[in-house]
Structure formats: structure tokens, C-alpha cells
Amino acid sequence: MNALPESQAVATPKTGPGLPAAGQPLIEVKGLWSVFPVVGGGEVVVHKDLDLTVLRGEVLTLVGGSGTGKTVLLRQILGLNTPAKGTITVLGQPVSQLTREGAAARVGMLFQQGALFSAFNVLDNIAFPLRETGALPPELVREAAMIKLEMVGLKPGDATKMPADLSGGMIKRVALARALIMDPPLLMLDEPTAGLDPDSSDAFVTLLRSVHEELGLTVVMVTHDLDTLFALSSRVAVLADQHVIINAPVKEVLAFDHPFIRHFFLGDRGLRAMEDLHIQRPSTPAADDTPAGAPAPQKGQ
Ligand SMILES: Nc1ncnc2c1ncn2[C@@H]1O[C@H](COP(=O)(O)OP(=O)(O)OP(=O)(O)O)[C@@H](O)[C@H]1O
């Protein structure tokens, strides 16, 4: 069997306090510092006094240049990394005070590559976190996994397929079904449409939207893909200069004057998406405005 996928760590029994009211903070990050040692001596400060609030029911998209610490922040919210300083509260409880299982019970995580067990078939991949709890008899676990399999648009006949036989879009769907098997209130998505062709990407975005709406989830997503960002985001938080420089609806973010934002949104693709969404075009950025670490434009920019 493959090395244990990280998703195991974020899908265990659900316990803990109830949900906040809609629109109230579900995640609160305050005064966060992330510091890593550098090979050869010294250290790098990735986050410096970073604050972030995620409200219940929203889709919060995190964007930022390469190395600005998006993945580190996701892992800290999941309880997989410990910050050097600061507090992270998820569903009213400090992540630092939760067991790994306790933190995991609140969050479903879709990793970029899907992270399926290659030796398990589709149904066993989906069922794995629930089966591990030992809380339900095998028949009910199987039934729950079949419900999630169909929820993500797969067919009953896909249940016995092996990961190696799946398309990229199907792998994402299986990984999503597994992330949802414990019915978590919070779903984290790391580059959910990366590696998908445009049609599969559109279909997966449609699925994410319906799952978000139907299950009343709160979603935190990291993406470089502007179609995905525009289609799903309630708000966009921009990581730059070691902290969140703005956390606001996309229109406000577009109006925020920062080199990274100008570069990220104002390529051809960003401008087309703005036209599609009837968002007024900001003025064209200067050619030498590209900030260090800005990500490569996505989808034919
Ligand atoms: N365990 C670690 N030890 C040392 N440095 C680390 C560790 N984890 C992350 N870093 C550093 O923290 C910085 C932020 O990394 P992170 O992967 O969060 O960036 P990112 O914003 O997700 O980038 P990308 O968009 O390229 O994926 C990088 O400089 C990375 O090398």
C-alpha cells in the first residue's frame, strides 16, 4: 500500500461544539507567525502577524505568490503544522488544544493530487476515514460511502474501480467524496482544479458549487485558477508581504492597489473573466509591475 495519505489525518470522528450562526466567524487566525530554519543558517519568516477570519457558509479563496505560505497556512488550520506564534481557532476551539483527531473531525481536506490509496478501490478509498472510526458496522459504512459516491456524480459501477483506472476528474471526485464522508462543516481545497482539462475543470467547479450549497459548507480554497476563483469565491484573501493584505469580495480585491493583485488579475484571462462577470476593468498595469514570486497565469492567459 502507498504511504498513508495526509487525508487520513483530517477525517476522524466528529465531536465538539456546535456551528456558529451563518455569517459568524468559523475560523479565526490572529497574530500568526510562521518561521522556518534555512539550510546553512538563519531563518525565513513566512507569515508575520497575520490575521484571517473565515465566516460560516462562505467560500474563502486564498491567493498569493509562490512561497507566500498558502499551503503552510492550510496545514496550520488543519492542525498539521504548529505556528511559531499566534492563535488559530476553528469552530470556537483553539487548534493548538485539539488532538489531531479532534481538529480533523471538523475539516474535510481535498489535497491537490487527490492522495488516494492506490491499493484500495474507489469505495474503500471513500469509506476509509469512516471505517477507521469503528463507529458504524461495515454495511452502514458501505452505504454511506455509496451515497457520497453518487453525490459527487460517480456511478455505482465506479465503486470497484482502482485509482490507476480513473481519469483526473474522477480522482478529484473520489477525493472529494472521501473528504465529505464524515460530514464535516468545513472543507479545505488545495488547487481543486489543477491538472484538469477545461471541461473537467468546469464540471468539477459546478460540483463544488452544488456541494457547497446543498451541504451548507464553509470552504477555504487555494487556487491559481481564475475561472475557479471567480466561479466560487464569496471572498478572496490575498497573501503578500507576509500577511493577508486584503480579505474581501472579489470586486473590492480588484480595486485594491497592490502589485501582486494587478499582476494576478489583469492578464488576458482575468480581464475576460471580469467581462463575463460584468466587473469593471481596472486600469492596465505597468509592464514592469510584476511582483517577485507572482504565479504563472493559468488557462491561457
Ligand atoms: N517544513 C518546512 N521547513 C522549511 N521551510 C518550509 C517548510 N514548509 C514550508 N516552508 C517554506 O515556507 C514557504 C511557504 O511555503 P508554501 O508551500 O506554504 O507556499 P505556497 O504559498 O503554498 O506556494 P506555492 O503557490 O508555490 O505552492 C516556502 O518558502 C517554503 O519553502
The ligand as an SDF file (V2000), in Angstrom:
LIG
                    3D

 31 33  0  0  0  0  0  0  0  0999 V2000
    8.6580   22.3450    6.8280 N   0  0  0  0  0  0  0  0  0  0  0  0
    9.2530   23.3960    6.2670 C   0  0  0  0  0  0  0  0  0  0  0  0
   10.5650   23.6600    6.5050 N   0  0  0  0  0  0  0  0  0  0  0  0
   11.1730   24.7260    5.9750 C   0  0  0  0  0  0  0  0  0  0  0  0
   10.5500   25.6010    5.1460 N   0  0  0  0  0  0  0  0  0  0  0  0
    9.2680   25.3810    4.8760 C   0  0  0  0  0  0  0  0  0  0  0  0
    8.5450   24.2700    5.4030 C   0  0  0  0  0  0  0  0  0  0  0  0
    7.2600   24.3220    4.9500 N   0  0  0  0  0  0  0  0  0  0  0  0
    7.2080   25.4180    4.1680 C   0  0  0  0  0  0  0  0  0  0  0  0
    8.3910   26.0400    4.1150 N   0  0  0  0  0  0  0  0  0  0  0  0
    8.6770   27.2650    3.3750 C   0  0  0  0  0  0  0  0  0  0  0  0
    7.6150   28.1560    3.5920 O   0  0  0  0  0  0  0  0  0  0  0  0
    7.3930   28.9520    2.4230 C   0  0  0  0  0  0  0  0  0  0  0  0
    5.9450   28.9190    2.0580 C   0  0  0  0  0  0  0  0  0  0  0  0
    5.6380   27.6340    1.5190 O   0  0  0  0  0  0  0  0  0  0  0  0
    4.2040   27.2600    0.9690 P   0  0  0  0  0  0  0  0  0  0  0  0
    4.3260   25.8910    0.3820 O   0  0  0  0  0  0  0  0  0  0  0  0
    3.1870   27.4580    2.0170 O   0  0  0  0  0  0  0  0  0  0  0  0
    3.9950   28.3350   -0.1670 O   0  0  0  0  0  0  0  0  0  0  0  0
    2.7640   28.4940   -1.1560 P   0  0  0  0  0  0  0  0  0  0  0  0
    2.2440   29.8620   -0.9860 O   0  0  0  0  0  0  0  0  0  0  0  0
    1.7940   27.3750   -0.9320 O   0  0  0  0  0  0  0  0  0  0  0  0
    3.4970   28.3560   -2.5570 O   0  0  0  0  0  0  0  0  0  0  0  0
    3.0200   27.7140   -3.9580 P   0  0  0  0  0  0  0  0  0  0  0  0
    1.9610   28.6150   -4.5070 O   0  0  0  0  0  0  0  0  0  0  0  0
    4.2600   27.7380   -4.7800 O   0  0  0  0  0  0  0  0  0  0  0  0
    2.5340   26.3190   -3.6620 O   0  0  0  0  0  0  0  0  0  0  0  0
    8.3340   28.4100    1.3590 C   0  0  0  0  0  0  0  0  0  0  0  0
    9.4780   29.2490    1.3270 O   0  0  0  0  0  0  0  0  0  0  0  0
    8.6980   27.0380    1.8690 C   0  0  0  0  0  0  0  0  0  0  0  0
    9.9700   26.6570    1.4320 O   0  0  0  0  0  0  0  0  0  0  0  0
  1  2  1  0
  2  3  1  0
  2  7  2  0
  3  4  2  0
  4  5  1  0
  5  6  2  0
  6  7  1  0
  6 10  1  0
  7  8  1  0
  8  9  2  0
  9 10  1  0
 10 11  1  0
 11 12  1  0
 11 30  1  0
 12 13  1  0
 13 14  1  0
 13 28  1  0
 14 15  1  0
 15 16  1  0
 16 17  2  0
 16 18  1  0
 16 19  1  0
 19 20  1  0
 20 21  2  0
 20 22  1  0
 20 23  1  0
 23 24  1  0
 24 25  2  0
 24 26  1  0
 24 27  1  0
 28 29  1  0
 28 30  1  0
 30 31  1  0
M  END
$$$$
